[in-house]
Amino acid sequence: MTLPELTALAESTVAATQRKLPAMLQPLARTLPVVYHDWPSDEILGEEFEPDILGMFAGTPYDAAGHESNEFPPHILLFLENIWDYAEGDRATFVREVKLTYLHELGHYLGWDEDEIAARGLE
């Protein structure tokens, strides 16, 4: 698939996933930007991440008090070519991985650590 095709499929998958979230989470999810990249850049990877990373949450998590810090605008990055490679070119697997990766990164936005994300089946 081409990058525009992967992007369109990922965008529709994220939108469908947002519609299925609990009502109280939908407004938060819809206001959190999702940025679609083909591959992560060296700048994004830095020393911390592997080149085959599927997604990433960047910015300040939403806090329990219901407001955000203005230090760095929060957003989710999805690396579509990495997800496509992980899915081994299978469309259905790609859709499942986009959904799972999006929900995983949304969990980070909500302030959940890796253990809390795993406990919710989003690893």
C-alpha positions in Angstrom: 0.0 0.0 0.0 1.1 3.5 -0.6 1.6 6.0 2.3 -1.6 7.9 1.3 -3.5 4.7 1.4 -2.1 3.7 4.7 -2.8 7.2 6.1 -6.4 7.1 5.0 -6.9 3.6 6.5 -5.2 4.6 9.7 -7.3 7.8 10.0 -10.6 5.9 9.5 -9.4 3.3 12.0 -8.6 6.0 14.7 -11.9 7.7 14.1 -13.8 4.4 14.5 -11.8 3.6 17.6 -12.7 7.0 19.1 -16.4 6.5 18.5 -16.2 3.2 20.5 -14.5 4.8 23.5 -16.5 5.4 26.7 -18.5 8.7 26.4 -16.4 10.4 29.0 -13.1 9.8 27.0 -14.4 10.7 23.6 -13.9 14.5 23.9 -10.4 14.1 25.2 -9.5 11.6 22.4 -11.0 13.8 19.7 -9.0 16.9 20.8 -5.7 15.0 21.0 -4.0 15.4 17.6 -2.8 12.2 15.9 0.2 12.7 13.5 0.8 10.1 10.8 4.4 9.5 9.7 5.9 6.9 7.4 8.9 6.2 9.6 10.3 7.8 12.8 13.1 10.2 12.2 16.4 10.0 14.0 15.4 13.1 16.0 12.2 11.4 17.2 14.1 8.1 18.0 17.0 9.8 19.9 18.8 7.3 22.2 15.6 6.0 23.7 13.6 4.2 21.0 14.2 1.5 18.5 13.7 2.2 14.8 10.7 -0.2 14.5 8.6 1.7 17.1 4.9 1.7 16.1 3.7 4.8 17.9 4.6 7.4 20.5 2.9 9.8 22.8 4.7 13.2 23.0 3.9 16.1 25.2 2.4 16.5 28.6 -0.2 14.0 29.8 -3.6 15.1 30.7 -3.8 15.4 34.4 -6.4 14.2 36.8 -7.4 17.8 37.6 -8.8 18.1 34.1 -6.3 20.6 32.6 -3.1 20.5 30.6 0.3 22.0 30.9 1.3 24.3 28.1 5.0 23.1 28.1 4.7 20.9 25.0 1.4 20.3 23.2 0.4 16.7 23.5 0.0 14.5 20.5 0.2 10.9 19.3 2.6 9.8 16.5 1.8 6.7 14.5 4.5 5.3 12.2 2.5 3.7 9.5 5.3 2.0 7.5 6.5 0.3 10.7 3.0 -0.8 11.5 2.6 -2.1 7.9 5.8 -4.0 8.2 4.8 -5.4 11.6 1.5 -6.5 9.9 3.5 -8.2 7.2 1.4 -6.4 4.6 -1.9 -7.8 5.9 -4.7 -5.1 5.9 -6.7 -6.6 8.8 -3.6 -7.0 10.9 -2.6 -3.4 10.1 -6.0 -2.1 11.2 -5.8 -4.1 14.5 -2.3 -2.7 15.2 -3.3 0.9 14.4 -6.2 0.5 16.9 -4.0 -1.1 19.5 -1.1 1.3 19.1 -3.5 4.3 19.2 -5.2 3.1 22.4 -1.8 2.4 23.9 -0.6 5.9 23.2 -3.9 7.4 24.4 -3.3 5.5 27.6 0.0 7.4 28.0 -1.9 10.7 27.4 -4.2 9.7 30.2 -1.3 9.3 32.5 -1.2 5.5 32.6 2.2 3.8 32.9 3.3 0.7 31.1 1.9 -1.6 33.9 -1.5 0.1 33.8 -1.6 -0.1 30.0 -0.7 -3.8 30.1 -3.4 -4.4 32.8 -5.9 -3.0 30.3 -4.7 -5.2 27.5 -3.2 -2.4 25.5 0.4 -3.6 25.1 
